[in-house]
Each structure stands twice: as C-alpha cells, then as structure tokens.
Amino acid sequence: MSEKVYVAGVGMVPFKKPGQSDPYDIMGAAAASAALADAGVEYSDVQQAYVGFVYGDSTSGQQSLYKIGATSIPIFNVNNACATGSSALFLARQAVSSGVCDVALALGFEQMNPGALGMTWNDRPSPMGRQLEMMPELQSEDDAPIAAQLFGGAGREYQELHGTDARTFAMISEKARKHASRNPLALFRDILTVDEIMASKHIYGPLTRYQCCPPTCGAAAAVIVSEKFALQTGKKGLVEILGQAMTTDPETTFSKRSMIQLVGYDMAKEAAAQVYNSTGLGPEDVDVVELHDCFSTNELLTYEALGLTAEGTAERFIMDGENTYGGRVVTNPSGGLLSKGHPLGATGLAQCYELVNQLRGAADKRQVDGARVALQHNLGLGGACVVTMYRAAASNRILPTQ
C-alpha cells in the first residue's frame, strides 16, 4: 500500500431475521448515512463508492445510494460470495491508497430469504464447481445444506486428525452467544449453554443447529479517507488500515484432497501471511479479531490459519479461554456470524464496524481493554478471502508523516 489510508467513519443497522427488516435499499442508505455522519463528511465529499451484495439485481448499489444523493460519482457493484463486504472495502482502500481518490465509501447489504443458502441459478455451472465435484470423493453425501456438509466435513476431518471433542466446537457457539448478549445490533442475544447447543438438531459432522450461522438481513458501511484529506480536515477518531490482502484458492485447495483445504484453509493462511509480512506485525501483536465463523468448525480452523495458535492446538486454545475476554486475543466480540448474523454482502463491513469501534475504545460493554491492533478475516467459498489489519491512530488523531 503506497499511501496511508484510514477508516474515518462506520455505520451499521441492527441485523434482523428475513422478513423483519426494511428493504435492502433502505437498510443500505441508513448504514451509509450513519457512516458519513460518523466520519463528519457529506455524501458530496465521496468520490467513489463500492457496494457489495450477493442476492440482488445489477445496479442495486445505485438504488440504495441514490436515496442519499445523485452526484454522478462512480458506483461499483461487488459480488464475491461471503467475502463481498470486505471485497468492497478492499477496493475502496485500494482506490484511496493508489491516489485515485481521497474519499471512498464501502457499503454492503443483504436482504435474504429464510432457510439455508441455495443455488440461484440451476441452468449453469456452480461457482463452487470444483469444490462440489471433489466433496463426494472425500466424504459421503447427505441431505444437509451444502455449506454445512463442507464446513461440517472439515470439522470432522479435524477431529479425526487431532482427537477433538465435539463439545469443543459447541464452546465456540457458547462464546458467540455470550459476546452477542452485549451487542444491541446482534440478531441472537440470548445466552446458550454448551449442553443446549449440543442438544439442538444435528446437521452434519460435529455441527448442530446452533453452530450454524442464520440467514440474516442487514447493512454496514465504512468511509475510507487518505492521510492528506484527514490532515486537511482535522479528522479524529481515525483507524488506520495498516495492511490488507485478498487471495483466491491456491492449487492446494484441491490437490491436498482435504475437506479442511476445500473450505479455504490455505487461502486464509496465505492472506494472513501477506498481511503479516507487509506490516511487520504478527499474530502475537493482535488484540482483537473478527473472523468468519459461518460455522463453529470454521472458527476453530481459522484460529490456526491466522496463526493465533499453532496447528493442532486449537482445542487447548479454546479450553484455556484464550479466545475470549481475559485470554490472549478476543475473537468475535460482536458475536460473530454465529450470533450477530450473516447478511452476506454486509458481513465484511460489519466486522470493520466492530473493529473500528474497538480501536476507538467505543465498543461499550464489548470493549477489549487496551485494544490497539485488530485483525479481520472474511471468507467466501468459490473462493475469496480478505484479511485486514487495523491500528488505532495515535491519540485517536493522525499525525503528519515525518
């Protein structure tokens, strides 16, 4: 990244069950307006906008932003599976970092239907064609939702490799509910015990119902600005995007013939490595993480992919409480996808919303004491992975480059 880039403002609407939310354009406009207000800028200051959604028609981004204003700026619509929101963030950051513009808006929203995700188009190849071709070669087929078979199968493979107790995965969901109980924007804020989670309907492998993220409607946004713009306008409350990487599937996703690899382990590991290398910081420097816990099994795998704990040690990491308050690194203080919810296009920007507030010291009852460095991981099968590292600006204001 050639120029320093900052998140100047974030906005988010409460996540809700399908059928209980406003239409996507209303949610999107509300989240974008909140981010602009938080940044203290007008929509007329925005020079480019990147809008992410998975289920929607081509120029839905324009439909949403036109409710704020029609200023003739470029508006790019982004669809990158479950990594859509962070892909929009990546593009906005890239535009500002390269000097193309000084102020960019990243917005993500989703208006979902009830039930498990399914194929929208049945008359053409699936975007997960290679994964779906290989999965039956690695495990028995089932009538469970495809995503649950993929991530549940990965969890079962991990159990076979390391002897992991099924209850360990349920502990991740228990943590998610505890964290979400402090988040007024989360979908599920009621606390569940490990026994209650284990007693819920079995889905696939070690997964039960309460270990699978729910279909969700919602929107979130971030205003990205250059150092020059921030200095000229005296902005405070800024959070620096210190490093960011986006990866797609390496050949090892398929050549290793592993369910763990098939759900993006090496893709995430490479994105994290690129961020650590570019920033000079490592997992030991990270205070708080928002990662892609679409299923409890993926949170466990991602601990190791991100280097938060060594390969094969995730169960001990969880059992020792190193993944929550009082431990080494607080993961998903928002409640994560499991409890906050997973409106696909909004998820990456909702993670950004949480981490920016953590680094500002403005996360209220969820605040991680002394948080200075944060890491974000957003994954989409098919595949895309975006890892972003944030750092709190000194004294919540930026200083001129020396």
Residue pairs with C-beta under 8 A, 6 or more apart in sequence:
1 93
1 97
1 241
1 243
1 244
1 278
2 97
2 98
2 99
3 96
3 97
3 98
3 99
3 226
3 227
4 226
4 227
4 240
4 398
4 401
5 93
5 96
5 97
5 224
5 225
5 226
5 227
5 240
5 241
6 224
6 225
6 226
6 227
6 230
6 235
6 238
6 239
6 240
6 241
6 393
6 398
7 222
7 223
7 224
7 238
7 239
7 240
7 241
7 352
7 356
7 390
8 38
8 39
8 40
8 41
8 223
8 224
8 225
8 230
8 235
8 237
8 238
9 35
9 36
9 37
9 38
9 39
9 40
9 41
9 222
9 223
10 34
10 35
10 38
10 220
10 221
10 222
10 223
10 349
10 352
10 353
10 356
10 357
11 30
11 31
11 32
11 33
11 34
11 35
11 36
11 37
11 38
11 220
11 221
11 222
11 353
12 31
12 34
12 185
12 218
12 219
12 220
12 221
12 346
12 349
12 350
12 353
13 22
13 27
13 30
13 31
13 34
13 185
13 218
13 219
13 220
14 184
14 185
14 218
15 185
15 186
15 187
15 216
15 217
15 218
15 340
15 341
15 343
15 346
15 350
16 187
16 216
16 217
16 218
16 341
17 114
17 187
17 214
17 215
17 216
17 217
18 111
18 112
18 113
18 114
18 215
18 216
18 217
19 114
20 217
21 27
21 111
21 217
21 218
22 30
23 111
24 53
24 56
24 60
24 64
24 109
24 110
24 111
24 217
24 219
25 60
25 63
25 64
25 67
26 67
27 64
27 109
27 111
27 217
27 218
27 219
28 51
28 60
28 61
28 64
28 65
28 67
28 107
28 109
28 219
28 221
29 64
29 65
29 67
29 68
30 219
31 107
31 109
31 219
31 220
31 221
31 346
31 349
32 43
32 64
32 65
32 68
32 105
32 107
32 219
32 221
33 68
34 221
35 105
35 107
35 221
35 222
35 223
36 42
36 43
36 46
36 68
36 105
36 223
38 223
38 237
39 223
39 225
39 235
40 233
40 235
41 103
41 223
41 225
41 233
43 65
43 68
43 69
43 71
44 69
44 71
45 103
46 71
46 73
46 103
46 104
46 105
46 223
47 73
47 101
47 102
47 103
47 104
48 73
48 74
48 75
48 76
48 92
48 95
48 100
48 101
48 104
48 105
49 61
49 65
49 73
49 74
49 75
49 76
49 92
49 104
49 105
49 106
49 107
50 61
50 75
50 76
50 78
50 88
50 89
50 91
50 92
50 95
50 104
50 105
50 106
50 107
51 60
51 61
51 62
51 64
51 65
51 75
51 76
51 77
51 78
51 88
51 106
51 107
51 108
51 109
52 77
52 78
52 79
52 80
52 84
52 85
52 87
52 88
52 106
52 107
52 108
52 109
52 345
52 346
52 348
52 349
53 60
53 61
53 77
53 78
53 79
53 84
53 108
53 109
53 110
53 344
53 345
54 79
54 81
54 82
54 84
54 110
54 344
54 345
55 110
55 111
55 112
55 113
55 120
55 344
56 111
56 345
58 77
59 75
59 77
60 77
60 109
61 75
61 76
61 77
61 107
62 75
62 77
64 107
64 109
65 75
65 105
65 107
76 91
78 84
78 87
78 88
78 91
78 345
79 345
80 87
80 380
80 384
81 127
81 344
81 380
81 381
81 382
81 383
81 384
82 292
82 294
82 342
82 344
82 347
82 378
82 379
82 380
82 381
83 246
83 292
83 348
83 378
83 379
83 380
83 384
83 385
83 386
84 108
84 344
84 345
84 347
84 348
84 380
85 106
85 108
85 220
85 344
85 345
85 346
85 347
85 348
85 349
85 350
85 351
85 352
85 378
86 246
86 347
86 348
86 349
86 351
86 352
86 376
86 378
86 386
86 388
87 246
87 348
87 384
87 386
88 106
88 107
88 108
88 345
88 348
88 349
89 106
89 222
89 224
89 244
89 348
89 349
89 352
89 386
89 388
90 244
90 246
90 386
90 388
91 106
92 104
92 105
92 106
92 222
92 224
93 104
93 106
93 224
93 241
93 244
95 101
95 104
95 224
96 102
96 103
96 104
96 224
96 225
96 226
99 226
101 226
102 225
102 226
102 228
102 229
103 223
103 224
103 225
103 226
103 229
104 223
104 224
104 225
105 221
105 222
105 223
105 224
106 221
106 222
106 224
106 349
106 352
107 219
107 220
107 221
107 349
108 219
108 220
108 221
108 343
108 345
108 346
108 347
108 348
108 349
108 350
109 218
109 219
109 220
109 343
109 345
109 346
110 216
110 217
110 218
110 219
110 343
110 344
110 345
110 346
111 217
111 343
112 215
112 216
112 217
112 343
112 344
113 215
114 215
115 215
116 145
116 147
116 148
116 215
117 145
117 146
117 147
117 215
118 145
119 126
126 132
127 382
128 146
128 381
128 382
130 249
130 253
130 254
131 150
131 253
131 262
131 381
131 382
131 383
132 146
134 254
134 257
134 262
135 141
135 149
135 150
135 153
135 259
135 262
137 257
138 153
138 257
138 258
138 259
138 262
139 149
139 153
139 156
139 259
141 149
142 149
142 204
144 152
144 203
144 204
145 203
147 294
147 295
147 381
148 203
148 204
148 207
148 212
148 295
149 204
150 259
150 262
150 263
150 381
151 207
151 263
151 294
151 295
151 297
151 298
152 203
152 204
152 205
152 206
152 207
152 295
152 297
153 204
153 205
153 259
153 262
154 205
154 259
154 260
154 262
154 263
154 265
154 297
154 298
154 301
155 169
155 205
155 206
155 207
155 295
155 296
155 297
155 300
155 301
156 205
156 206
156 259
157 258
157 259
157 260
158 164
158 260
158 297
158 300
158 301
158 314
159 166
159 205
159 206
161 312
162 312
162 315
164 300
164 314
164 315
165 315
166 198
166 206
167 194
167 198
168 300
168 315
168 318
168 319
169 206
169 207
169 211
169 296
169 297
169 300
170 194
170 197
170 198
170 208
170 210
170 211
170 296
171 194
171 318
171 319
172 211
172 293
172 296
172 299
172 300
172 318
172 323
172 338
173 192
173 197
173 210
173 211
173 296
173 338
173 339
174 191
174 192
174 193
174 194
174 197
175 323
175 324
175 331
175 332
176 293
176 296
176 332
176 335
176 336
176 338
176 339
177 188
177 189
177 190
177 191
177 192
177 335
177 338
177 339
178 191
178 324
179 324
179 332
179 333
179 334
179 335
179 336
179 339
179 366
180 186
180 187
180 188
180 189
180 334
180 335
180 336
180 339
180 340
181 189
181 190
181 191
181 335
182 333
182 364
182 365
182 366
183 189
183 333
183 334
183 335
183 340
183 366
185 334
185 340
186 334
186 335
186 339
186 340
186 341
187 214
187 216
187 339
187 340
187 341
188 214
188 335
188 338
188 339
188 340
188 341
189 335
189 339
192 210
196 210
197 208
197 210
197 211
198 208
199 208
200 208
200 209
200 210
200 211
201 208
201 209
202 208
202 209
203 209
203 211
203 212
205 297
206 296
206 297
207 295
207 296
207 297
210 338
211 295
211 296
211 297
211 338
212 294
212 295
212 338
213 293
213 294
213 295
213 336
213 337
213 338
213 341
213 342
214 341
214 342
215 342
216 341
216 342
216 343
217 343
218 341
218 343
218 346
218 350
219 343
219 346
220 346
220 349
220 350
220 352
220 353
221 349
222 349
222 352
222 353
222 356
224 241
225 235
225 238
227 398
227 401
229 235
230 238
230 398
231 398
231 400
235 397
235 398
236 396
236 397
237 360
237 396
237 397
238 393
238 396
238 397
238 398
239 355
239 356
239 359
239 360
239 390
239 391
239 392
239 393
240 390
240 391
240 392
240 393
240 398
241 388
241 389
241 390
242 279
242 281
242 373
242 389
242 390
242 391
243 274
243 275
243 276
243 278
243 279
243 281
243 388
243 389
244 275
244 386
244 387
244 388
244 389
245 270
245 271
245 272
245 274
245 275
245 278
245 386
245 387
246 271
246 384
246 385
246 386
247 267
247 268
247 270
247 271
247 274
247 384
247 385
248 267
248 383
248 384
248 385
249 264
249 266
249 267
249 383
250 266
250 267
250 270
252 261
252 266
253 261
253 262
253 264
253 266
253 267
253 383
254 261
254 262
256 266
258 265
260 301
263 298
263 301
263 381
264 379
264 381
264 383
264 385
265 301
265 304
265 305
266 305
267 379
267 383
267 384
267 385
268 302
268 305
268 306
268 377
268 379
268 385
268 387
269 305
269 306
269 307
270 385
271 377
271 385
271 386
271 387
272 283
272 305
272 306
272 307
272 375
272 377
272 387
274 387
275 375
275 387
275 388
275 389
276 282
276 283
276 307
279 389
281 373
281 389
282 307
283 306
283 307
283 308
283 329
283 375
285 373
286 308
286 329
286 373
286 374
286 375
286 389
287 329
287 330
287 358
287 368
287 370
287 371
287 372
287 373
287 374
288 329
288 330
288 331
288 333
288 355
288 358
288 359
288 368
288 371
288 373
288 374
288 375
289 306
289 308
289 329
289 330
289 331
289 332
289 374
289 375
289 376
289 377
290 331
290 332
290 333
290 334
290 336
290 351
290 354
290 355
290 374
290 375
290 376
290 377
291 299
291 302
291 306
291 331
291 332
291 336
291 375
291 376
291 377
292 298
292 299
292 302
292 337
292 347
292 377
292 378
292 379
293 299
293 302
293 332
293 336
293 337
293 338
294 337
294 338
294 342
294 379
295 338
296 338
298 379
299 331
299 332
299 336
299 338
300 314
300 315
300 318
301 314
302 377
302 379
303 309
303 314
303 317
303 318
303 323
303 331
304 310
304 311
304 312
304 313
304 314
305 377
306 375
306 377
306 387
308 317
308 323
308 328
308 329
308 331
309 316
309 317
309 322
317 323
320 327
321 327
322 328
322 329
323 329
323 330
323 331
324 330
324 331
325 333
325 368
330 368
330 371
332 338
332 340
333 354
333 358
333 363
333 366
333 368
334 340
334 350
334 351
334 354
334 366
337 347
340 350
343 350
347 378
348 376
348 378
348 386
351 376
351 378
352 376
352 388
354 363
354 366
355 374
355 376
355 390
356 390
357 363
358 366
358 367
358 368
358 371
358 374
359 371
359 372
359 374
359 390
359 391
359 392
360 392
360 396
361 367
361 371
361 396
371 392
372 391
372 392
373 389
373 390
373 391
373 392
374 389
374 390
374 391
375 387
375 388
375 389
375 390
376 386
376 387
376 388
376 389
376 390
377 385
377 386
377 387
378 385
378 386
378 387
379 385
